[in-house]
Amino acid sequence: MKKLLFISNLFPDAAEPYRGLDNATVLHELRRCFDIRVISPRPWLPVLRPRPTPQARQADQVFLPQYCGAPYFPKLGGMVNHRWMAAALAGPVKELRKTFEWDVVVSSWLFPDACAVAKILGDGGSPLVAIAQGSDVHRYLRSPVRRRAILSCLQSASACITRSRSLAEMLHGAGIDRSKLVPIHNGIDPGCFFSGPEAGMTGERVLLFVGNLLPVKDPLFLIRCFADLVKIRPREQLRLVMVGKGPMDAAVRTEAIKLGIAAQLTLTGPQDASQVGEWMRRSEMLCMTSRNEGLPNVVLEAQACGLPVVATNVGGIHECVDEDWKGTLVPLDNANAWTHAAADLLDHPADRQRIAVLGASRNWAATAGLYRDVIEAAITASR
């Protein structure tokens, strides 16, 4: 059996079980054809924070994961963070090599992770398959220093898997050979995300948001759009449910009170996958007002539950919401268009079963099969 070494800070631990969960899920599927080990650097700010000492989730112990602290300085550290991570990884990588002769290295998150791994491997080392997640392309290509590091890394890599076609186009536009770029959408867990009859059973019409309460998700824009929707539909029992947490929690609550919709807002905090699936089956639509995205898993999960999407037209969302029966995409910052798209969907409910059939076809086993093909091709080419 061929051996695979996975290196990324985006990998779960017992305290952060959802961190990089998509990566862990793919690795568990790939265990059928690869012997896998994991090294997960944890960025930390020396002096101001203690060095992290994570413990693996029980399910991931099969990978014998090693966690190591890697010095990381925000903003100004962008010039050297990949070098510091490479220095932090060098020892664990060298030690593992004594007992585990890997055939390929896979690294998720282009900067600093994949850039650091490329430095360790050097020219003529093991083949590297990098994974571009989203913000590591959208944000970091705008920084000249990070951009140079990313392009250098990908020029030496055997392949780069991108979580959406739009990410591949951005990297190609930056100068990466299209033959190295392989878009592969994430899968969904069919045990949590499936269609059901729950929507509307409580008498309320639920609009659902799932995500971190961060500026890039623009939850305040959603609150304002929902308030407008309530005004134009005063006789309906509308409820906005927001699943997630983040630093904008207080601002969201304050804005809801200011606009008079606090009684129609439910903030659930974090929920596990099965709970999110239950909310999706109870809801009328998935609401997204992001200012930037890759191709968020929540869209794929919503479609597996038969849930249409109303979202801003950013990132790779258009790759899955590409026809009217799947939902509506609106221009960024156009509150009137967003509100009326949501109102139209309330007036003309989607064919949920049709959406669910599409969504159910995207499972992690199929996704892992595509990953396997890319990884096997990298190993073959290196030999």
PyMOL commands that set and color helices and strands:
alter all, ss='L'
color gray80, all
select helices_A, chain A and resi 21-30+58-63+75-79+81-97+110-121+135-138+140-142+144-156+165-174+178-180+215-217+219-232+249-258+262-264+273-282+297-304+317-319+324-326+335-347+352-360+364-382
alter helices_A, ss='H'
color red, helices_A
select strands_A, chain A and resi 2-7+34-44+66-71+104-108+128-132+159-162+181-183+205-210+238-243+265-269+285-288+309-312+327-330
alter strands_A, ss='S'
color yellow, strands_A
deselect
rebuild
show_as cartoon
